């Protein structure tokens, strides 16, 4: 892989929701994705990382159209949130802000 150091690589991030509760009233859980052009980082505040394979399948076509090189896929293994708390949206947004600030 030969990437010019001065070449501007696209940086993007987004927050995803994993679905609804059993009553279809409330959104369940928020996770974040950040890409710096060299790697893509999936952040789950609960560190369950159950959706990594699904996420790779969804974003792969978009990444293939944006990049001519392979990206390293990273995910967190440290739980930052108790499973009974509802702060996952805050943690997902905080992760993206920290990644964007360097």
C-alpha positions as CSV (number, residue, x, y, z in Angstrom):
1,X,0.0,0.0,0.0
2,X,1.6,3.3,-1.1
3,X,-0.3,6.3,0.0
4,X,1.1,9.8,-0.5
5,X,1.5,11.5,2.8
6,X,0.3,14.8,1.5
7,X,-2.8,13.4,-0.2
8,X,-6.0,14.4,1.5
9,X,-7.9,11.4,2.6
10,X,-11.6,11.7,3.3
11,X,-12.5,11.8,7.0
12,X,-16.1,11.0,8.1
13,X,-18.0,9.8,11.1
14,X,-21.6,8.8,11.8
15,X,-23.7,7.5,14.7
16,X,-25.9,4.5,14.2
17,X,-28.8,3.1,16.1
18,X,-29.2,-0.6,16.5
19,X,-33.0,-0.8,16.5
20,X,-36.0,-0.5,18.7
21,X,-37.1,-2.1,21.9
22,X,-39.7,-4.9,21.9
23,X,-42.6,-2.3,22.0
24,X,-41.2,-0.4,19.0
25,X,-41.4,2.8,21.1
26,X,-37.8,3.6,22.0
27,X,-34.6,3.4,20.1
28,X,-32.3,0.8,21.8
29,X,-28.6,1.5,21.5
30,X,-26.3,4.1,19.8
31,X,-22.9,3.3,18.4
32,X,-20.4,5.4,16.5
33,X,-18.2,4.9,13.4
34,X,-15.2,7.1,12.6
35,X,-12.9,6.9,9.5
36,X,-9.7,8.8,9.1
37,X,-8.8,7.5,5.6
38,X,-6.4,4.9,6.9
39,X,-8.6,3.0,9.4
40,X,-12.3,2.7,10.3
41,X,-13.1,2.6,14.0
42,X,-16.3,1.2,15.4
43,X,-17.2,2.3,18.9
44,X,-19.8,0.5,21.1
45,X,-20.1,2.0,24.6
46,X,-21.1,-1.5,25.9
47,X,-18.1,-3.1,24.1
48,X,-20.4,-5.8,22.8
49,X,-19.3,-5.4,19.2
50,X,-22.1,-7.7,18.0
51,X,-22.7,-5.8,14.7
52,X,-19.2,-5.6,13.3
53,X,-19.7,-8.2,10.5
54,X,-23.0,-6.5,9.5
55,X,-21.4,-3.1,9.6
56,X,-18.6,-4.2,7.4
57,X,-21.1,-5.5,4.8
58,X,-23.0,-2.3,4.8
59,X,-20.1,0.2,4.5
60,X,-17.8,-1.9,2.3
61,X,-19.4,-0.7,-1.0
62,X,-19.1,2.9,0.0
63,X,-15.5,2.5,1.2
64,X,-14.6,0.8,-2.0
65,X,-15.8,3.7,-4.0
66,X,-13.9,6.2,-1.8
67,X,-10.5,4.5,-1.3
68,X,-8.1,2.6,-3.5
69,X,-6.4,1.0,-0.5
70,X,-7.5,-1.3,2.3
71,X,-8.5,0.2,5.6
72,X,-7.7,-1.2,9.0
73,X,-10.8,-2.0,11.0
74,X,-10.7,-1.2,14.7
75,X,-13.2,-1.7,17.5
76,X,-13.2,-1.0,21.3
77,X,-12.9,-3.7,23.8
78,X,-13.4,-1.6,26.9
79,X,-16.9,-1.1,28.3
80,X,-17.5,2.5,29.1
81,X,-21.2,2.2,30.0
82,X,-23.2,0.1,32.4
83,X,-25.7,-2.1,30.6
84,X,-28.6,-0.5,32.6
85,X,-27.7,3.1,31.8
86,X,-29.1,5.0,28.8
87,X,-26.1,7.2,28.1
88,X,-24.9,5.4,24.9
89,X,-25.8,8.4,22.6
90,X,-23.6,10.7,24.8
91,X,-20.7,8.2,24.7
92,X,-21.0,7.7,20.9
93,X,-21.0,11.5,20.3
94,X,-18.1,12.0,22.7
95,X,-16.1,9.3,20.9
96,X,-16.5,11.1,17.6
97,X,-15.7,14.5,19.0
98,X,-12.5,13.1,20.6
99,X,-11.4,11.4,17.4
100,X,-12.0,14.6,15.4
101,X,-10.0,16.7,17.9
102,X,-7.0,14.4,17.5
